[in-house]
Amino acid sequence: MSAIRLADLLRAELTKTRTLPATWIALGVASAANTVLGLLAATDAVRLAGRDGPVAIGQLGTLMVAPVYVFVAIAVFAAGSEYRAGQLRVSLAAVPDRHRLAAAKLAAVTAACLLAAGPAVLPGHLVQPVPAVADLAALLTVYLLLSLIAYGFAVVARGVLAPLAVLFVTPVLISPALRGSMPDAVRLLPHEAALSLLGLPADPATALDRTGGLLALIAWAGLSVGAGWAALVRRDA
């Protein structure tokens, strides 16, 4: 019997991701949240207390990028849901060439996140007074690279809870706790790098320039995807 074509594997993986309820829930919640935040930022109707007085919502990078941590559930469930009830064994039995399977999974999750990122961020971006193409490109890049980081983490963790919990806790607890004592390390964390790429650093002490933020995110995505690929090829059964 001839090997399954990579195109067929890709189609199967995309179909699996498309039929997961989590995919549509994450997309809907992220899109709605971005729309609400975009409207609040555009109207400047709500300001939050800051160290130097009230701060406009549009200037609070952590808040404005928060919907991405719902969006990454698309990649996390695409990777982690196969470990329930032995589904991965079925995939490995159908595709003994693990490198081909890993390639198909990575290509599928990349394509799915690219396709979903537009509907997730565009509603909130277009309500801005002067929507900029460069800002939109940076935001889409953040959504894709954080999703790839989450994808690799989910494969390594063989589930969905650990990656979602760590990605959520890092900007909420870890970064603020270490920002004063270890700014050089904190600025390289994925969340801080994403804020730097968007030009919305949480603290000037932990800010990178936009290029530095992009390179840091690419490095994290490469490490995470590489670790996930190695885990799928060498460990999982």
C-alpha positions as CSV (number, residue, x, y, z in Angstrom):
1,M,0.0,0.0,0.0
2,S,1.4,3.4,-1.0
3,A,2.1,6.0,1.7
4,I,-0.5,8.5,2.4
5,R,0.2,11.8,0.6
6,L,1.2,14.8,2.7
7,A,-1.6,16.7,1.1
8,D,-4.1,14.1,2.4
9,L,-2.6,14.3,5.8
10,L,-2.8,18.0,5.9
11,R,-6.5,17.9,4.8
12,A,-7.3,15.4,7.5
13,E,-5.6,17.5,10.2
14,L,-7.3,20.6,9.0
15,T,-10.7,18.8,9.1
16,K,-10.0,17.6,12.7
17,T,-9.1,21.1,13.8
18,R,-12.2,22.6,12.0
19,T,-14.5,20.1,13.7
20,L,-13.3,20.7,17.2
21,P,-15.8,22.8,19.2
22,A,-12.9,24.5,21.0
23,T,-11.7,26.0,17.7
24,W,-15.0,27.9,17.2
25,I,-15.4,28.8,20.8
26,A,-11.9,30.2,21.0
27,L,-12.3,32.1,17.8
28,G,-15.7,33.6,18.8
29,V,-14.5,34.6,22.3
30,A,-11.3,36.2,21.0
31,S,-13.1,38.1,18.2
32,A,-15.8,39.4,20.7
33,A,-13.2,40.4,23.2
34,N,-11.1,42.2,20.6
35,T,-14.2,44.0,19.4
36,V,-15.1,45.2,22.8
37,L,-11.5,46.3,23.7
38,G,-11.2,48.0,20.3
39,L,-14.4,50.0,20.9
40,L,-13.4,51.0,24.4
41,A,-9.9,52.1,23.1
42,A,-11.4,54.0,20.2
43,T,-13.9,55.9,22.3
44,D,-11.6,56.4,25.3
45,A,-14.7,56.1,27.4
46,V,-13.0,54.0,30.1
47,R,-9.7,54.7,31.8
48,L,-7.9,52.6,34.4
49,A,-5.9,53.7,37.3
50,G,-2.1,53.7,36.8
51,R,1.0,54.8,38.6
52,D,0.9,58.2,36.9
53,G,-2.8,58.6,36.8
54,P,-5.6,57.3,34.6
55,V,-4.4,55.3,31.6
56,A,-6.3,54.8,28.4
57,I,-7.2,51.2,27.7
58,G,-5.5,51.4,24.3
59,Q,-2.2,52.0,26.1
60,L,-2.4,48.9,28.3
61,G,-0.6,46.3,26.2
62,T,-1.4,43.4,28.6
63,L,-5.1,44.1,28.4
64,M,-5.2,44.7,24.7
65,V,-3.4,41.5,23.9
66,A,-5.3,39.4,26.4
67,P,-7.7,37.8,23.9
68,V,-4.7,36.0,22.3
69,Y,-4.6,33.7,25.3
70,V,-8.1,32.5,24.4
71,F,-7.2,32.3,20.7
72,V,-4.2,30.0,21.4
73,A,-6.6,27.3,22.5
74,I,-7.1,26.5,18.8
75,A,-3.6,25.3,18.6
76,V,-3.6,23.7,22.0
77,F,-6.7,21.6,21.4
78,A,-5.5,20.7,17.9
79,A,-2.4,19.2,19.5
80,G,-3.5,18.1,22.9
81,S,-6.9,16.7,22.3
82,E,-5.4,13.7,20.4
83,Y,-3.9,12.3,23.7
84,R,-7.4,11.6,25.1
85,A,-8.7,8.1,24.6
86,G,-5.7,7.0,22.6
87,Q,-6.5,8.9,19.5
88,L,-2.8,9.5,18.7
89,R,-2.2,5.7,18.5
90,V,-4.7,5.6,15.7
91,S,-3.0,8.4,13.9
92,L,0.4,6.7,14.3
93,A,-1.0,3.4,13.1
94,A,-2.3,5.1,9.9
95,V,0.9,7.1,9.4
96,P,3.9,5.2,10.6
97,D,6.3,7.9,9.3
98,R,6.3,10.1,12.3
99,H,8.2,12.9,10.5
100,R,5.4,13.1,7.9
101,L,2.8,13.2,10.6
102,A,4.6,15.9,12.5
103,A,5.0,17.9,9.3
104,A,1.3,17.6,8.5
105,K,0.3,18.6,12.1
106,L,2.5,21.6,12.1
107,A,1.4,22.8,8.7
108,A,-2.2,22.3,9.6
109,V,-2.1,24.2,12.9
110,T,-0.1,27.0,11.2
111,A,-2.7,27.3,8.4
112,A,-5.6,27.1,10.8
113,C,-4.2,29.8,13.0
114,L,-3.4,32.0,10.0
115,L,-6.9,31.7,8.7
116,A,-8.5,32.3,12.1
117,A,-6.3,35.2,13.2
118,G,-7.9,37.6,10.7
119,P,-11.5,37.2,12.0
120,A,-10.2,37.2,15.5
121,V,-8.4,40.6,15.3
122,L,-9.9,42.5,12.4
123,P,-13.2,43.6,14.2
124,G,-11.2,45.2,17.0
125,H,-8.6,46.7,14.7
126,L,-11.0,48.3,12.2
127,V,-12.9,50.2,14.9
128,Q,-9.7,52.2,15.7
129,P,-9.8,55.8,14.5
130,V,-6.7,55.3,12.2
131,P,-6.2,51.5,11.7
132,A,-2.6,51.0,10.5
133,V,-1.5,48.1,8.3
134,A,1.8,47.8,10.2
135,D,0.0,47.4,13.5
136,L,-2.3,44.8,12.1
137,A,0.6,42.8,10.7
138,A,2.4,42.9,14.0
139,L,-0.8,41.8,15.8
140,L,-1.4,38.9,13.4
141,T,2.3,37.9,13.8
142,V,1.8,37.8,17.6
143,Y,-1.2,35.6,17.3
144,L,0.5,33.2,15.0
145,L,3.8,32.9,16.9
146,L,2.1,32.6,20.4
147,S,-0.1,29.9,18.9
148,L,2.9,28.0,17.6
149,I,4.5,28.3,21.1
150,A,1.3,26.9,22.6
151,Y,1.1,24.1,20.0
152,G,4.6,22.8,20.8
153,F,4.0,23.1,24.5
154,A,0.8,21.1,24.2
155,V,2.6,18.3,22.3
156,V,5.3,18.1,24.9
157,A,2.8,18.2,27.8
158,R,0.5,15.7,26.0
159,G,-2.6,17.7,27.0
160,V,-4.4,21.0,27.0
161,L,-4.5,22.2,30.6
162,A,-0.8,22.7,31.3
163,P,0.0,24.9,28.3
164,L,-3.1,27.1,28.7
165,A,-2.4,27.5,32.4
166,V,1.3,28.4,32.0
167,L,0.6,30.8,29.1
168,F,-2.1,32.6,31.2
169,V,-0.2,32.6,34.5
170,T,3.1,34.0,33.0
171,P,1.8,37.5,32.1
172,V,-0.5,37.7,35.1
173,L,1.8,36.5,37.9
174,I,5.3,35.5,36.8
175,S,6.3,38.6,34.7
176,P,5.0,41.2,37.3
177,A,6.7,39.3,40.1
178,L,10.1,39.2,38.4
179,R,10.0,42.5,36.5
180,G,11.8,44.5,39.2
181,S,14.5,41.9,40.1
182,M,15.1,40.2,36.7
183,P,14.2,42.7,34.0
184,D,16.7,41.3,31.5
185,A,15.2,37.8,31.8
186,V,11.6,39.1,31.8
187,R,11.9,41.1,28.6
188,L,12.7,37.8,26.8
189,L,9.6,36.0,27.9
190,P,7.0,35.4,25.1
191,H,4.4,37.8,26.6
192,E,6.9,40.7,27.1
193,A,8.4,40.1,23.6
194,A,4.9,40.2,22.1
195,L,4.1,43.5,23.8
196,S,7.5,44.9,22.6
197,L,6.6,43.8,19.0
198,L,3.3,45.7,19.3
199,G,5.0,48.8,20.7
200,L,3.0,48.4,24.0
201,P,5.6,47.3,26.6
202,A,4.3,46.8,30.1
203,D,7.3,48.5,31.5
204,P,10.1,50.5,29.8
205,A,12.6,48.5,31.9
206,T,11.6,45.3,30.2
207,A,11.0,46.7,26.7
208,L,12.7,45.5,23.5
209,D,12.6,47.3,20.2
210,R,10.1,45.9,17.7
211,T,12.7,43.8,15.9
212,G,14.0,42.4,19.2
213,G,10.5,41.4,20.2
214,L,9.9,39.7,16.9
215,L,13.2,37.8,17.1
216,A,12.5,36.7,20.7
217,L,9.0,35.4,19.7
218,I,10.5,33.6,16.7
219,A,13.1,32.0,18.9
220,W,10.5,30.8,21.4
221,A,8.2,29.5,18.6
222,G,11.2,27.6,17.0
223,L,12.2,26.1,20.4
224,S,8.6,25.0,21.2
225,V,7.8,23.6,17.8
226,G,11.1,21.8,17.7
227,A,10.5,20.3,21.2
228,G,7.0,19.2,20.1
229,W,8.4,17.7,16.9
230,A,11.0,15.7,18.8
231,A,8.5,14.5,21.3
232,L,6.1,13.3,18.6
233,V,8.8,11.5,16.7
234,R,10.8,10.0,19.5
235,R,8.5,9.7,22.6
236,D,4.8,9.4,21.8
237,A,3.2,6.1,21.2
